[in-house]
C-alpha cells in the first residue's frame, strides 16, 4: 500500500498509481474517524456525528471517486452530501461553513497539479483548511487495508446558493454600468462556465477559453502562471478586451492579464485588492500573506496604515491567522487570496469579481489600475523557478543550506535580514529578496526572487539555483 502523507494542502498522487480506490478509501476512512472523534468530543452523538460535504474537480473519474469517498464517510454515521457536478474548492468550503450541521468537507482535487494527478483536501467546519495537527492525526490512524464498509450519500446542488452569495459581495450596478469586456480562462478546471456565466449575469461581455470537458486539460498545467496562461495573454489584446481572469484547476487561485496582454501576477493582484478593499470599500483589518509575498504589499500596507502579518508558505497558515480574527484579506504568492468575512479560504471566483468591481468603480482598465498602483508604491519584478534535483542534493539542501547558509551578499546586494521559517529567505538592500524552499506538494525546490528589474531577478535566481544544485 502507498505511503500516504499530507503536504502543504492535502494528499496528492497520480491516478492509477498511488491514487487508487483502495488508497482513497484508506484516506477517507481515517479522516472520517478523526472528524467523528472531534464531533463526539464536542457533544454530538456517535451514531449521528453530523454532516460531511464532498466535492470534486474536473479530473478523470473524479465524480466516481467522490461518490466512493462519500459512501466511506457515510459508513461512520455521517450524513454525506455529494456535489451534483464538479465544483470549485471554495464552493465546497463555503457550503460547509454555511451548513450548521456540517463538521467538515472532503474535496477531491489536485489543484494546480498536472492532469494525471488527483488528491484529497480536508476542510474544517468553518471551511478552512485542516491544519497539520489534524492531518497528523489522520495519518496516525491510516489503516493498512481498505475497509469494505459503505453507507448511503445524498447528491446536493452546491453551486446555486454559492454563486448567489458571490453577487452579494460586489457592487452589481457598478459592474453592470461599466460595460466591461473580459476573457475568462478556467484552464479546463472547476471554474469553467461558472465564472463566465456569473460575469455575464452582471452585464460583462465574456469570451471564455479552455472550457471544454477535457480531463487531459489539453496538455496544460492548470496553474494560472506563464507559460500555462499564454493563450489568455494572446486572446485579450486580440479581442481588444479590458482584462483576462484565469483560475487554477480547483478555482481557488487567480491570475490576470491586462488589456495589453501583460500578465498581472498574484503579487500585484493582492497589492491592488488591498487598496480596493481599504480605499473603495472602506474595510479595515490585518493583511496576512506568506513569506513569499512582494515587498510592494508591505509598501501598500504601510501607505494605508494596515498591519501586515507574514506566515510560512501554505494557506493553512493564513487560515490560522484568520481564526485569530481582525483579518481583512489573506493572500499568497501562488494566487490564493481569501476574505474571511466570505469564507476562511481562498476564492478565485470572488477575486475575479473584485477585480471587475475595482475596474468598474475606478473607471480604469486593469493595466491602468496596475500603473496607478506603481505610481503609489513603486514597481518590483518577480519570478520563481521549480528545480528538480536528486535525492542527495535535496538531503544536502535540507541539512546544510536551509539551516546554515549565510552569505553577506547575493549578486552584489547586501543581505539585511534572514528568515528560516520555511526554507531560507534573504532580504537584500533596496527591497530585493531571494528565497529557496522545498515544495510541500512536489519533489522539487522552489527558488523565488524580487528586485527592481527582470535582469536582477534572473541573476538572483541563477545564484540561488547554483546553491541548490551544488
C-alpha positions as CSV (number, residue, x, y, z in Angstrom):
1,X,0.0,0.0,0.0
2,X,1.1,3.5,-0.7
3,X,2.9,5.6,2.0
4,X,0.4,8.4,2.3
5,X,1.4,11.9,3.6
6,X,-0.4,15.2,3.6
7,X,1.6,18.0,2.1
8,X,1.1,21.8,2.1
9,X,-2.6,21.3,1.4
10,X,-3.8,17.7,1.2
11,X,-2.6,14.4,-0.2
12,X,-2.0,14.2,-4.0
13,X,-0.9,11.3,-6.2
14,X,-1.1,10.0,-9.8
15,X,-4.4,8.4,-10.8
16,X,-4.0,4.7,-11.3
17,X,-0.6,4.6,-9.5
18,X,-0.9,5.7,-5.8
19,X,-4.2,7.4,-6.3
20,X,-6.4,4.2,-6.3
21,X,-9.8,3.2,-4.9
22,X,-8.2,1.4,-2.0
23,X,-5.8,4.3,-1.1
24,X,-8.7,6.8,-1.3
25,X,-10.8,4.6,0.9
26,X,-7.9,4.4,3.4
27,X,-7.5,8.2,3.5
28,X,-11.3,8.9,3.8
29,X,-11.8,6.2,6.4
30,X,-9.0,7.7,8.5
31,X,-10.3,11.3,8.0
32,X,-13.8,10.3,8.9
33,X,-12.5,8.7,12.1
34,X,-10.9,12.0,13.2
35,X,-13.9,14.1,12.2
36,X,-16.1,11.8,14.2
37,X,-13.7,11.8,17.2
38,X,-13.9,15.6,17.3
39,X,-17.6,15.7,16.8
40,X,-18.3,13.2,19.6
41,X,-15.9,15.2,21.9
42,X,-18.0,18.3,21.1
43,X,-21.1,16.5,22.3
44,X,-22.6,15.1,19.1
45,X,-24.0,11.5,19.2
46,X,-21.7,8.8,17.8
47,X,-24.4,7.4,15.6
48,X,-25.2,10.8,14.1
49,X,-22.0,12.9,14.3
50,X,-23.1,15.5,11.7
51,X,-22.7,16.2,8.0
52,X,-19.7,15.9,5.8
53,X,-19.9,17.6,2.3
54,X,-17.9,16.0,-0.6
55,X,-16.9,17.9,-3.7
56,X,-14.7,17.2,-6.7
57,X,-13.0,19.0,-9.6
58,X,-12.8,18.1,-13.3
59,X,-10.2,15.3,-13.3
60,X,-10.6,11.8,-14.7
61,X,-13.3,9.8,-12.9
62,X,-13.4,12.5,-10.2
63,X,-17.2,12.1,-9.6
64,X,-16.9,8.4,-9.2
65,X,-14.1,8.8,-6.7
66,X,-16.0,11.5,-4.8
67,X,-19.1,9.2,-4.6
68,X,-16.8,6.4,-3.1
69,X,-15.4,8.9,-0.6
70,X,-19.0,10.0,0.4
71,X,-20.0,6.4,0.9
72,X,-17.0,5.5,3.0
73,X,-17.6,8.6,5.2
74,X,-21.3,7.7,5.5
75,X,-20.4,4.3,7.0
76,X,-19.1,6.2,10.0
77,X,-22.6,7.6,10.7
78,X,-22.2,10.9,8.9
79,X,-24.9,12.4,6.7
80,X,-22.8,12.9,3.5
81,X,-23.8,15.4,0.8
82,X,-22.1,14.8,-2.6
83,X,-21.9,17.6,-5.2
84,X,-24.1,17.0,-8.2
85,X,-21.4,18.0,-10.6
86,X,-17.8,19.4,-10.4
87,X,-17.4,22.4,-8.2
88,X,-14.6,24.8,-7.2
89,X,-12.9,24.2,-3.8
90,X,-14.2,27.5,-2.5
91,X,-17.8,26.3,-3.2
92,X,-17.2,23.3,-1.1
93,X,-15.7,25.4,1.7
94,X,-18.5,28.0,1.6
95,X,-21.1,25.2,1.6
96,X,-19.5,23.6,4.7
97,X,-19.3,27.0,6.5
98,X,-23.0,27.8,5.8
99,X,-24.3,24.4,7.0
100,X,-24.8,24.4,10.8
101,X,-24.7,20.6,10.9
102,X,-21.6,20.3,8.8
103,X,-18.4,19.3,10.7
104,X,-16.2,19.4,7.7
105,X,-15.6,18.8,4.0
106,X,-13.7,16.5,1.7
107,X,-12.6,17.9,-1.6
108,X,-11.2,15.6,-4.4
109,X,-8.8,17.8,-6.3
110,X,-5.2,18.1,-7.2
111,X,-5.5,21.9,-7.6
112,X,-2.7,23.2,-9.9
113,X,-1.0,19.8,-10.4
114,X,-0.9,18.2,-13.9
115,X,-4.0,16.4,-15.2
116,X,-2.8,12.9,-14.2
117,X,-3.0,13.8,-10.5
118,X,-5.9,13.7,-8.1
119,X,-5.9,14.3,-4.4
120,X,-7.8,15.0,-1.2
121,X,-8.2,18.3,0.6
122,X,-9.8,18.2,4.1
123,X,-11.8,21.2,5.3
124,X,-12.9,22.1,8.8
125,X,-16.4,23.3,9.9
126,X,-15.7,26.9,9.1
127,X,-14.5,26.0,5.6
128,X,-10.8,26.5,6.4
129,X,-8.0,24.1,5.6
130,X,-7.3,21.3,8.0
131,X,-4.1,22.1,10.0
132,X,-1.1,20.0,10.5
133,X,-2.3,18.8,13.9
134,X,-5.5,17.4,12.3
135,X,-3.8,15.8,9.3
136,X,-1.1,14.3,11.5
137,X,-3.9,12.6,13.5
138,X,-5.4,11.4,10.2
139,X,-2.0,9.9,9.1
140,X,-1.7,8.2,12.5
141,X,-4.9,6.2,12.1
142,X,-4.5,5.3,8.4
143,X,-5.5,1.7,8.1
144,X,-3.2,-0.8,6.3
145,X,-6.1,-2.1,4.2
146,X,-9.2,-0.6,2.7
147,X,-12.5,-1.1,4.6
148,X,-15.4,-2.6,2.8
149,X,-17.9,-0.6,4.9
150,X,-20.1,1.8,2.9
151,X,-23.1,4.0,3.6
152,X,-25.6,6.0,1.6
153,X,-24.9,9.5,0.4
154,X,-27.2,12.3,-1.0
155,X,-26.5,14.4,-4.0
156,X,-26.8,18.2,-3.5
157,X,-26.7,21.4,-5.5
158,X,-23.8,23.3,-4.1
159,X,-23.5,25.9,-6.8
160,X,-26.7,28.0,-6.9
161,X,-26.5,29.4,-3.3
162,X,-22.8,29.9,-3.6
163,X,-23.0,31.8,-6.8
164,X,-25.8,34.0,-5.4
165,X,-23.6,34.7,-2.4
166,X,-20.7,35.9,-4.6
167,X,-23.0,38.5,-6.2
168,X,-23.8,39.9,-2.8
169,X,-20.1,40.7,-2.2
170,X,-19.8,43.2,-5.1
171,X,-21.4,46.3,-6.5
172,X,-23.6,44.7,-9.2
173,X,-24.8,48.0,-10.6
174,X,-21.4,49.5,-10.9
175,X,-20.2,46.4,-12.8
176,X,-23.2,46.4,-15.0
177,X,-22.9,50.1,-15.8
178,X,-19.2,49.7,-16.7
179,X,-19.8,47.5,-19.8
180,X,-16.6,45.6,-19.2
181,X,-15.3,43.0,-21.6
182,X,-13.1,40.2,-20.3
183,X,-11.6,36.9,-21.3
184,X,-12.1,34.1,-18.8
185,X,-9.7,31.2,-18.7
186,X,-10.6,28.3,-16.3
187,X,-7.7,26.2,-17.6
188,X,-10.2,23.3,-18.1
189,X,-10.7,23.3,-14.3
190,X,-13.6,23.5,-11.9
191,X,-14.3,27.2,-12.5
192,X,-15.3,26.5,-16.1
193,X,-18.7,28.0,-17.1
194,X,-19.3,29.2,-13.6
195,X,-17.3,32.4,-13.5
196,X,-18.0,33.2,-17.2
197,X,-21.8,32.8,-16.6
198,X,-21.6,34.8,-13.4
199,X,-19.9,37.7,-15.1
200,X,-22.4,37.6,-18.0
201,X,-25.2,37.8,-15.4
202,X,-23.5,41.0,-14.2
203,X,-23.6,42.5,-17.7
204,X,-19.9,41.7,-18.6
205,X,-19.1,40.7,-22.1
206,X,-17.2,37.4,-21.8
207,X,-15.1,35.3,-24.1
208,X,-14.3,32.0,-22.3
209,X,-11.4,29.8,-23.5
210,X,-10.1,26.4,-22.4
211,X,-13.5,25.5,-21.2
212,X,-14.2,22.1,-22.8
213,X,-14.8,18.9,-20.9
214,X,-11.3,17.6,-21.2
215,X,-9.7,15.7,-18.3
216,X,-6.3,15.9,-20.1
217,X,-6.5,19.7,-19.9
218,X,-5.2,19.7,-23.4
219,X,-1.7,19.3,-22.0
220,X,-1.8,22.5,-19.9
221,X,-1.0,22.5,-16.3
222,X,-4.0,24.2,-14.5
223,X,-1.8,26.8,-12.8
224,X,-2.5,30.5,-13.5
225,X,1.1,31.5,-14.3
226,X,3.1,31.5,-17.5
227,X,3.5,29.5,-19.7
228,X,0.1,27.9,-19.0
229,X,-1.7,31.3,-19.4
230,X,-0.2,32.1,-22.8
231,X,-3.5,31.6,-24.6
232,X,-5.2,34.1,-22.4
233,X,-2.2,36.5,-22.8
234,X,-2.7,36.3,-26.6
235,X,-6.5,36.4,-26.5
236,X,-7.1,39.6,-24.5
237,X,-5.4,42.0,-26.9
238,X,-6.6,40.0,-29.9
239,X,-10.2,40.7,-28.7
240,X,-9.4,44.2,-27.6
241,X,-10.8,43.4,-24.2
242,X,-10.2,45.1,-20.8
243,X,-8.7,42.2,-18.9
244,X,-8.4,38.4,-18.6
245,X,-9.1,36.4,-15.5
246,X,-7.5,32.9,-15.0
247,X,-8.3,30.3,-12.4
248,X,-6.4,27.1,-11.4
249,X,-7.7,23.6,-11.5
250,X,-10.0,23.9,-8.5
251,X,-10.6,27.7,-8.9
252,X,-9.3,28.8,-5.6
253,X,-6.4,30.8,-7.2
254,X,-6.4,33.7,-9.7
255,X,-4.0,35.2,-12.2
256,X,-4.9,38.0,-14.6
257,X,-3.9,39.6,-17.9
258,X,-4.2,43.3,-18.7
259,X,-5.5,44.9,-21.9
260,X,-2.0,44.9,-23.5
261,X,-1.5,41.1,-22.9
262,X,0.7,41.7,-19.9
263,X,0.5,39.1,-17.2
264,X,-0.6,40.5,-13.8
265,X,0.9,38.3,-11.2
266,X,-0.7,37.5,-7.9
267,X,1.7,39.9,-6.0
268,X,0.2,42.7,-8.0
269,X,-3.4,41.4,-7.6
270,X,-3.1,41.2,-3.8
271,X,-1.5,44.6,-3.6
272,X,-4.2,46.1,-5.8
273,X,-7.1,44.4,-3.9
274,X,-5.8,45.6,-0.6
275,X,-6.1,49.2,-1.9
276,X,-9.6,48.4,-3.3
277,X,-10.9,47.0,-0.1
278,X,-9.5,49.7,2.1
279,X,-10.0,52.8,-0.1
280,X,-13.0,52.0,-2.2
281,X,-15.0,49.7,0.2
282,X,-13.9,51.2,3.5
283,X,-12.8,48.0,5.0
284,X,-10.0,47.5,7.6
285,X,-8.1,44.8,9.5
286,X,-4.9,43.0,9.2
287,X,-3.5,41.8,5.9
288,X,-1.9,38.3,6.0
289,X,0.5,37.0,3.5
290,X,3.1,34.2,3.1
291,X,6.8,34.7,3.4
292,X,7.0,34.8,-0.5
293,X,4.9,38.0,-0.6
294,X,6.1,41.0,-2.6
295,X,7.7,44.0,-0.9
296,X,5.1,46.0,-2.8
297,X,2.5,44.6,-0.5
298,X,4.5,45.8,2.6
299,X,4.7,49.2,1.0
300,X,1.0,49.3,0.3
301,X,0.1,48.3,3.8
302,X,2.4,51.0,5.2
303,X,0.8,53.6,2.9
304,X,-2.7,52.6,4.1
305,X,-1.8,52.2,7.7
306,X,-2.6,48.5,7.7
307,X,-0.8,45.8,9.8
308,X,0.9,43.1,7.7
309,X,1.4,39.6,9.1
310,X,3.8,37.2,7.5
311,X,3.4,33.3,7.6
312,X,5.1,30.3,6.1
313,X,4.0,29.1,2.7
314,X,0.6,27.4,2.6
315,X,-2.8,28.9,3.0
316,X,-3.4,26.8,6.2
317,X,-1.0,29.3,7.9
318,X,-3.1,32.2,6.7
319,X,-6.2,30.4,7.8
320,X,-4.7,30.1,11.3
321,X,-4.3,33.9,11.4
322,X,-7.9,34.3,10.1
323,X,-9.0,32.2,13.1
324,X,-7.4,34.8,15.4
325,X,-9.6,37.5,13.9
326,X,-9.2,41.0,12.6
327,X,-8.1,39.9,9.1
328,X,-9.3,41.9,6.1
329,X,-7.6,39.8,3.4
330,X,-5.1,36.9,3.3
331,X,-3.1,36.1,0.2
332,X,-0.2,34.0,-1.1
333,X,2.2,34.3,-4.0
334,X,0.7,31.4,-5.8
335,X,-2.6,33.3,-6.4
336,X,-4.7,32.0,-3.5
337,X,-6.5,35.0,-1.9
338,X,-9.3,34.9,0.7
339,X,-11.6,37.2,2.6
340,X,-12.6,35.7,5.9
341,X,-16.0,37.5,6.0
342,X,-16.9,35.5,2.9
343,X,-15.2,32.2,3.8
344,X,-12.0,31.2,5.6
345,X,-10.4,30.0,2.4
346,X,-9.1,31.2,-1.0
347,X,-11.7,32.0,-3.7
348,X,-10.5,32.6,-7.3
349,X,-14.0,33.4,-8.5
350,X,-14.6,36.1,-5.9
351,X,-11.2,37.7,-6.6
352,X,-12.1,37.9,-10.3
353,X,-15.4,39.7,-9.4
354,X,-13.5,42.1,-7.1
355,X,-11.0,42.9,-9.9
356,X,-14.0,43.6,-12.1
357,X,-15.5,45.8,-9.4
358,X,-12.3,47.7,-9.0
359,X,-12.2,48.4,-12.7
360,X,-15.8,49.4,-12.7
361,X,-15.7,51.7,-9.6
362,X,-12.4,53.4,-10.6
363,X,-13.3,53.6,-14.3
364,X,-9.9,52.1,-15.3
365,X,-8.7,49.1,-17.3
366,X,-6.6,46.6,-15.4
367,X,-3.4,47.9,-16.9
368,X,-4.3,51.4,-15.8
369,X,-5.0,50.2,-12.3
370,X,-1.6,48.5,-12.1
371,X,0.2,51.6,-13.4
372,X,-1.6,53.7,-10.9
373,X,-0.6,51.3,-8.1
374,X,3.1,51.5,-9.3
375,X,2.9,55.3,-9.0
376,X,1.9,54.9,-5.4
377,X,4.1,52.0,-4.2
378,X,6.8,51.6,-6.8
379,X,7.4,48.8,-9.2
380,X,9.1,45.5,-8.5
381,X,9.6,42.4,-10.7
382,X,9.2,38.8,-9.5
383,X,9.9,35.3,-10.9
384,X,10.2,31.8,-9.4
385,X,11.6,28.5,-10.7
386,X,10.9,24.9,-9.7
387,X,14.1,22.9,-9.6
388,X,14.0,19.1,-9.9
389,X,17.1,17.8,-8.1
390,X,18.5,14.5,-6.9
391,X,17.7,12.9,-3.5
392,X,21.3,13.6,-2.5
393,X,21.0,17.3,-3.4
394,X,17.7,17.5,-1.6
395,X,19.2,16.0,1.5
396,X,22.2,18.4,1.5
397,X,19.8,21.3,0.8
398,X,17.7,20.5,3.8
399,X,20.6,19.6,6.1
400,X,23.0,22.4,5.4
401,X,21.7,25.1,3.2
402,X,18.4,25.8,4.9
403,X,19.8,26.0,8.5
404,X,23.3,27.2,7.9
405,X,23.9,29.0,4.5
406,X,24.6,32.7,5.4
407,X,26.1,34.8,2.7
408,X,26.9,38.5,3.4
409,X,25.7,39.5,-0.1
410,X,24.0,38.0,-3.1
411,X,24.7,39.3,-6.6
412,X,26.4,42.4,-5.0
413,X,23.4,43.2,-2.9
414,X,24.0,43.3,0.9
415,X,21.9,40.8,3.0
416,X,20.0,42.9,5.6
417,X,17.9,40.1,7.2
418,X,17.3,36.3,7.0
419,X,14.1,34.3,7.6
420,X,14.4,30.5,8.0
421,X,10.8,29.7,8.9
422,X,10.1,28.0,5.6
423,X,13.3,27.2,3.6
424,X,15.5,30.3,3.7
425,X,14.8,33.8,2.6
426,X,17.4,36.6,2.3
427,X,16.2,40.2,2.4
428,X,18.5,42.4,0.4
429,X,19.1,46.1,0.2
430,X,16.6,48.0,-2.0
431,X,13.7,45.8,-1.0
432,X,15.1,43.0,-3.2
433,X,15.0,39.4,-1.9
434,X,15.8,35.8,-2.8
435,X,14.4,32.6,-1.3
436,X,14.9,28.9,-1.6
437,X,12.4,26.3,-0.2
438,X,11.5,22.7,-0.7
439,X,8.0,22.3,-2.3
440,X,5.3,20.9,0.0
441,X,3.4,19.3,-2.9
442,X,6.0,18.2,-5.5
443,X,9.6,16.7,-5.3
444,X,11.5,19.9,-6.1
445,X,13.0,23.0,-4.6
446,X,11.4,26.3,-5.5
447,X,13.5,29.5,-5.8
448,X,12.0,32.9,-5.7
449,X,13.3,36.4,-6.3
450,X,12.1,40.0,-6.4
451,X,14.0,43.1,-7.5
452,X,13.6,46.3,-9.5
453,X,14.5,44.8,-12.9
454,X,13.9,41.4,-14.6
455,X,17.7,41.1,-15.2
456,X,18.3,41.5,-11.4
457,X,15.6,38.9,-10.6
458,X,17.1,36.4,-13.0
459,X,20.6,36.9,-11.7
460,X,19.3,36.3,-8.2
461,X,17.5,33.1,-9.3
462,X,20.7,31.9,-11.1
463,X,22.6,32.4,-7.9
464,X,20.0,30.6,-5.8
465,X,19.9,27.7,-8.3
466,X,23.6,27.3,-8.1
467,X,23.4,26.9,-4.4
468,X,20.6,24.4,-4.6
469,X,22.3,22.3,-7.2
470,X,25.8,22.4,-5.7
